[in-house]
Amino acid sequence: MIRTIIKIDEDRCDGCGLCVEACHEGAIVLIDDKAKLVRDDYCDGLGNCLPVCPTSAITFEEREAAAFDEEAVKQHMANNAKQPAHDHICGCPGSAPRAIENAAGAGSHANNNQAVTELKQWPIQLKLIPVNAPYFDNADILIAADCAAFSDGNFHVNYMRGKITLIGCPKLDSIDYSEKLSAIISENNIQSITVVRMEVPCCGGIVAATQNALANSGKQIPLQITVMPIP
């Protein structure tokens, strides 16, 4: 039958494994550090894997493919659940989402000459951060140009405290963040958004992407924009 199914460009795939985690049907695995669709009948064609891919290696295509087999998927996932934890195929450990418990208020880890980090989660790169990470629930988020933190010595205290931090550079990353941000805003209960950009024109892209994402989500979320001057 002809149907919509995902297509993975292995040349663009960086092997991060985020699509493997996002696929609820177990249709994608990492083989030789590349994401691969293992069976057509495991793919429901809904594309949960698309927004998490940091390199846009995953797209939709219309082609001849086996029909989605829900029963086969259930059996496949049940078999996977029986596998020992060390047999689980996963992506780059540095991309695995995790909360940082010792962020704000971790005074025991600091001394008079060492500031305390306000970072609350990992990863922070907008291309890598998973859309459905648990730390997005009821979160205030900071979307910052990656140059900004190096332009303010008190950036952690002034901007990051109490927020989930996402960073990116719309010029160097050469992607439109709107789709990723739309998914994050739409699928999570975000309380507020703060955008911190530099005064240079190319930084306007991160503001436009955020505004577009808000509009696409249809949600009314408080938005604050700060423009930092070049030191």
Contacts in CASP RR format, 6 or more apart in sequence:
PFRMAT RR
TARGET T0000
AUTHOR 0000-0000-0000
METHOD contacts of the structure
MODEL  1
MIRTIIKIDEDRCDGCGLCVEACHEGAIVLIDDKAKLVRDDYCDGLGNCL
PVCPTSAITFEEREAAAFDEEAVKQHMANNAKQPAHDHICGCPGSAPRAI
ENAAGAGSHANNNQAVTELKQWPIQLKLIPVNAPYFDNADILIAADCAAF
SDGNFHVNYMRGKITLIGCPKLDSIDYSEKLSAIISENNIQSITVVRMEV
PCCGGIVAATQNALANSGKQIPLQITVMPIP
1 64 0 8 1.000
1 65 0 8 1.000
1 66 0 8 1.000
1 67 0 8 1.000
2 62 0 8 1.000
2 63 0 8 1.000
2 64 0 8 1.000
2 65 0 8 1.000
3 45 0 8 1.000
3 62 0 8 1.000
3 63 0 8 1.000
3 65 0 8 1.000
3 67 0 8 1.000
3 68 0 8 1.000
4 45 0 8 1.000
4 60 0 8 1.000
4 61 0 8 1.000
4 62 0 8 1.000
5 37 0 8 1.000
5 40 0 8 1.000
5 43 0 8 1.000
5 45 0 8 1.000
5 60 0 8 1.000
5 61 0 8 1.000
5 62 0 8 1.000
5 63 0 8 1.000
5 65 0 8 1.000
6 27 0 8 1.000
6 28 0 8 1.000
6 37 0 8 1.000
6 43 0 8 1.000
6 45 0 8 1.000
6 47 0 8 1.000
6 49 0 8 1.000
6 50 0 8 1.000
6 58 0 8 1.000
6 59 0 8 1.000
6 60 0 8 1.000
6 61 0 8 1.000
7 37 0 8 1.000
7 58 0 8 1.000
7 59 0 8 1.000
7 60 0 8 1.000
7 61 0 8 1.000
8 19 0 8 1.000
8 28 0 8 1.000
8 34 0 8 1.000
8 35 0 8 1.000
8 36 0 8 1.000
8 37 0 8 1.000
8 57 0 8 1.000
8 58 0 8 1.000
9 57 0 8 1.000
9 58 0 8 1.000
9 59 0 8 1.000
10 34 0 8 1.000
10 35 0 8 1.000
10 36 0 8 1.000
10 57 0 8 1.000
11 57 0 8 1.000
12 55 0 8 1.000
12 56 0 8 1.000
12 57 0 8 1.000
13 34 0 8 1.000
13 35 0 8 1.000
13 55 0 8 1.000
13 57 0 8 1.000
14 54 0 8 1.000
14 55 0 8 1.000
14 57 0 8 1.000
15 30 0 8 1.000
15 33 0 8 1.000
15 34 0 8 1.000
15 35 0 8 1.000
15 91 0 8 1.000
15 92 0 8 1.000
16 54 0 8 1.000
16 91 0 8 1.000
16 92 0 8 1.000
16 95 0 8 1.000
16 128 0 8 1.000
17 30 0 8 1.000
17 35 0 8 1.000
17 90 0 8 1.000
17 91 0 8 1.000
17 92 0 8 1.000
17 95 0 8 1.000
18 49 0 8 1.000
18 52 0 8 1.000
18 53 0 8 1.000
18 54 0 8 1.000
18 91 0 8 1.000
18 95 0 8 1.000
18 128 0 8 1.000
18 130 0 8 1.000
19 28 0 8 1.000
19 35 0 8 1.000
19 49 0 8 1.000
19 52 0 8 1.000
19 53 0 8 1.000
19 58 0 8 1.000
20 26 0 8 1.000
20 28 0 8 1.000
20 29 0 8 1.000
20 30 0 8 1.000
20 35 0 8 1.000
20 89 0 8 1.000
20 90 0 8 1.000
20 91 0 8 1.000
21 52 0 8 1.000
21 90 0 8 1.000
21 91 0 8 1.000
21 130 0 8 1.000
22 48 0 8 1.000
22 49 0 8 1.000
22 51 0 8 1.000
22 52 0 8 1.000
22 130 0 8 1.000
22 131 0 8 1.000
22 132 0 8 1.000
23 48 0 8 1.000
23 49 0 8 1.000
24 48 0 8 1.000
25 42 0 8 1.000
25 43 0 8 1.000
25 44 0 8 1.000
25 73 0 8 1.000
25 76 0 8 1.000
25 77 0 8 1.000
26 38 0 8 1.000
26 42 0 8 1.000
26 73 0 8 1.000
26 76 0 8 1.000
26 77 0 8 1.000
26 80 0 8 1.000
27 37 0 8 1.000
27 38 0 8 1.000
27 39 0 8 1.000
27 42 0 8 1.000
27 43 0 8 1.000
27 44 0 8 1.000
27 73 0 8 1.000
28 35 0 8 1.000
28 36 0 8 1.000
28 37 0 8 1.000
28 38 0 8 1.000
28 49 0 8 1.000
29 35 0 8 1.000
29 36 0 8 1.000
29 38 0 8 1.000
29 89 0 8 1.000
30 36 0 8 1.000
30 89 0 8 1.000
30 90 0 8 1.000
30 91 0 8 1.000
35 57 0 8 1.000
35 58 0 8 1.000
37 43 0 8 1.000
39 66 0 8 1.000
39 72 0 8 1.000
40 65 0 8 1.000
40 66 0 8 1.000
41 65 0 8 1.000
41 66 0 8 1.000
41 67 0 8 1.000
41 68 0 8 1.000
41 69 0 8 1.000
41 72 0 8 1.000
41 73 0 8 1.000
42 68 0 8 1.000
42 69 0 8 1.000
42 72 0 8 1.000
42 73 0 8 1.000
42 76 0 8 1.000
43 65 0 8 1.000
43 68 0 8 1.000
44 68 0 8 1.000
44 73 0 8 1.000
45 60 0 8 1.000
45 68 0 8 1.000
47 58 0 8 1.000
47 60 0 8 1.000
49 58 0 8 1.000
50 58 0 8 1.000
50 59 0 8 1.000
50 60 0 8 1.000
51 131 0 8 1.000
51 179 0 8 1.000
51 180 0 8 1.000
51 183 0 8 1.000
52 130 0 8 1.000
52 131 0 8 1.000
54 125 0 8 1.000
54 127 0 8 1.000
54 128 0 8 1.000
55 127 0 8 1.000
56 175 0 8 1.000
80 88 0 8 1.000
90 96 0 8 1.000
94 122 0 8 1.000
94 123 0 8 1.000
95 123 0 8 1.000
95 128 0 8 1.000
96 122 0 8 1.000
97 121 0 8 1.000
97 122 0 8 1.000
97 123 0 8 1.000
97 129 0 8 1.000
97 130 0 8 1.000
97 133 0 8 1.000
97 134 0 8 1.000
97 135 0 8 1.000
98 121 0 8 1.000
98 122 0 8 1.000
99 120 0 8 1.000
99 121 0 8 1.000
99 134 0 8 1.000
99 135 0 8 1.000
100 117 0 8 1.000
100 119 0 8 1.000
100 120 0 8 1.000
100 121 0 8 1.000
100 122 0 8 1.000
102 109 0 8 1.000
103 116 0 8 1.000
103 117 0 8 1.000
103 118 0 8 1.000
103 119 0 8 1.000
103 120 0 8 1.000
103 162 0 8 1.000
104 116 0 8 1.000
104 118 0 8 1.000
104 120 0 8 1.000
104 161 0 8 1.000
104 162 0 8 1.000
105 116 0 8 1.000
106 116 0 8 1.000
106 117 0 8 1.000
107 116 0 8 1.000
109 116 0 8 1.000
110 116 0 8 1.000
115 156 0 8 1.000
115 157 0 8 1.000
116 156 0 8 1.000
117 156 0 8 1.000
118 156 0 8 1.000
118 157 0 8 1.000
118 160 0 8 1.000
118 161 0 8 1.000
118 162 0 8 1.000
118 163 0 8 1.000
119 156 0 8 1.000
119 160 0 8 1.000
119 165 0 8 1.000
120 135 0 8 1.000
120 160 0 8 1.000
120 162 0 8 1.000
120 163 0 8 1.000
120 164 0 8 1.000
120 165 0 8 1.000
121 133 0 8 1.000
121 135 0 8 1.000
121 164 0 8 1.000
121 165 0 8 1.000
123 129 0 8 1.000
124 165 0 8 1.000
124 166 0 8 1.000
124 167 0 8 1.000
125 166 0 8 1.000
125 167 0 8 1.000
125 168 0 8 1.000
126 143 0 8 1.000
126 166 0 8 1.000
126 167 0 8 1.000
126 168 0 8 1.000
126 173 0 8 1.000
126 177 0 8 1.000
126 180 0 8 1.000
126 181 0 8 1.000
127 168 0 8 1.000
127 173 0 8 1.000
127 175 0 8 1.000
127 180 0 8 1.000
129 166 0 8 1.000
129 184 0 8 1.000
131 180 0 8 1.000
131 183 0 8 1.000
131 184 0 8 1.000
131 187 0 8 1.000
131 188 0 8 1.000
132 187 0 8 1.000
132 188 0 8 1.000
135 164 0 8 1.000
136 164 0 8 1.000
136 184 0 8 1.000
136 188 0 8 1.000
136 189 0 8 1.000
136 190 0 8 1.000
137 188 0 8 1.000
137 189 0 8 1.000
138 189 0 8 1.000
138 191 0 8 1.000
139 163 0 8 1.000
139 164 0 8 1.000
139 188 0 8 1.000
139 189 0 8 1.000
139 190 0 8 1.000
139 191 0 8 1.000
140 162 0 8 1.000
140 163 0 8 1.000
140 164 0 8 1.000
140 190 0 8 1.000
140 191 0 8 1.000
140 192 0 8 1.000
140 193 0 8 1.000
140 194 0 8 1.000
141 163 0 8 1.000
141 164 0 8 1.000
141 165 0 8 1.000
141 166 0 8 1.000
141 184 0 8 1.000
141 190 0 8 1.000
141 192 0 8 1.000
141 193 0 8 1.000
141 194 0 8 1.000
142 159 0 8 1.000
142 160 0 8 1.000
142 163 0 8 1.000
142 164 0 8 1.000
142 165 0 8 1.000
142 166 0 8 1.000
142 194 0 8 1.000
142 195 0 8 1.000
142 196 0 8 1.000
143 166 0 8 1.000
143 167 0 8 1.000
143 181 0 8 1.000
143 193 0 8 1.000
143 194 0 8 1.000
143 195 0 8 1.000
143 196 0 8 1.000
143 206 0 8 1.000
143 210 0 8 1.000
144 159 0 8 1.000
144 165 0 8 1.000
144 166 0 8 1.000
144 167 0 8 1.000
144 168 0 8 1.000
144 195 0 8 1.000
144 196 0 8 1.000
144 197 0 8 1.000
145 167 0 8 1.000
145 168 0 8 1.000
145 169 0 8 1.000
145 196 0 8 1.000
145 197 0 8 1.000
145 198 0 8 1.000
145 203 0 8 1.000
145 206 0 8 1.000
146 167 0 8 1.000
146 168 0 8 1.000
146 169 0 8 1.000
147 169 0 8 1.000
147 198 0 8 1.000
147 203 0 8 1.000
148 155 0 8 1.000
148 159 0 8 1.000
148 196 0 8 1.000
148 197 0 8 1.000
148 198 0 8 1.000
148 228 0 8 1.000
149 155 0 8 1.000
149 156 0 8 1.000
149 167 0 8 1.000
151 198 0 8 1.000
151 228 0 8 1.000
151 230 0 8 1.000
151 231 0 8 1.000
152 158 0 8 1.000
152 159 0 8 1.000
152 228 0 8 1.000
159 194 0 8 1.000
159 196 0 8 1.000
159 226 0 8 1.000
163 194 0 8 1.000
168 177 0 8 1.000
168 206 0 8 1.000
169 206 0 8 1.000
170 176 0 8 1.000
170 177 0 8 1.000
170 202 0 8 1.000
170 203 0 8 1.000
170 204 0 8 1.000
170 205 0 8 1.000
170 206 0 8 1.000
170 209 0 8 1.000
171 202 0 8 1.000
176 209 0 8 1.000
177 205 0 8 1.000
177 206 0 8 1.000
177 209 0 8 1.000
177 210 0 8 1.000
177 213 0 8 1.000
178 208 0 8 1.000
178 209 0 8 1.000
178 212 0 8 1.000
178 213 0 8 1.000
178 216 0 8 1.000
179 213 0 8 1.000
181 209 0 8 1.000
181 210 0 8 1.000
181 212 0 8 1.000
181 213 0 8 1.000
182 212 0 8 1.000
182 213 0 8 1.000
182 216 0 8 1.000
182 217 0 8 1.000
184 190 0 8 1.000
184 213 0 8 1.000
185 193 0 8 1.000
185 213 0 8 1.000
185 214 0 8 1.000
185 217 0 8 1.000
185 219 0 8 1.000
185 221 0 8 1.000
186 216 0 8 1.000
186 217 0 8 1.000
186 219 0 8 1.000
190 219 0 8 1.000
190 221 0 8 1.000
191 221 0 8 1.000
191 222 0 8 1.000
192 221 0 8 1.000
192 222 0 8 1.000
192 223 0 8 1.000
192 224 0 8 1.000
193 210 0 8 1.000
193 214 0 8 1.000
193 221 0 8 1.000
193 222 0 8 1.000
193 223 0 8 1.000
193 224 0 8 1.000
194 223 0 8 1.000
194 224 0 8 1.000
194 225 0 8 1.000
194 226 0 8 1.000
195 206 0 8 1.000
195 207 0 8 1.000
195 210 0 8 1.000
195 223 0 8 1.000
195 224 0 8 1.000
195 225 0 8 1.000
195 226 0 8 1.000
196 226 0 8 1.000
196 228 0 8 1.000
197 203 0 8 1.000
197 204 0 8 1.000
197 205 0 8 1.000
197 206 0 8 1.000
197 207 0 8 1.000
197 225 0 8 1.000
197 226 0 8 1.000
197 227 0 8 1.000
197 228 0 8 1.000
198 227 0 8 1.000
198 228 0 8 1.000
198 229 0 8 1.000
198 230 0 8 1.000
199 227 0 8 1.000
199 228 0 8 1.000
199 229 0 8 1.000
199 230 0 8 1.000
200 230 0 8 1.000
207 225 0 8 1.000
210 223 0 8 1.000
211 223 0 8 1.000
214 221 0 8 1.000
214 223 0 8 1.000
END
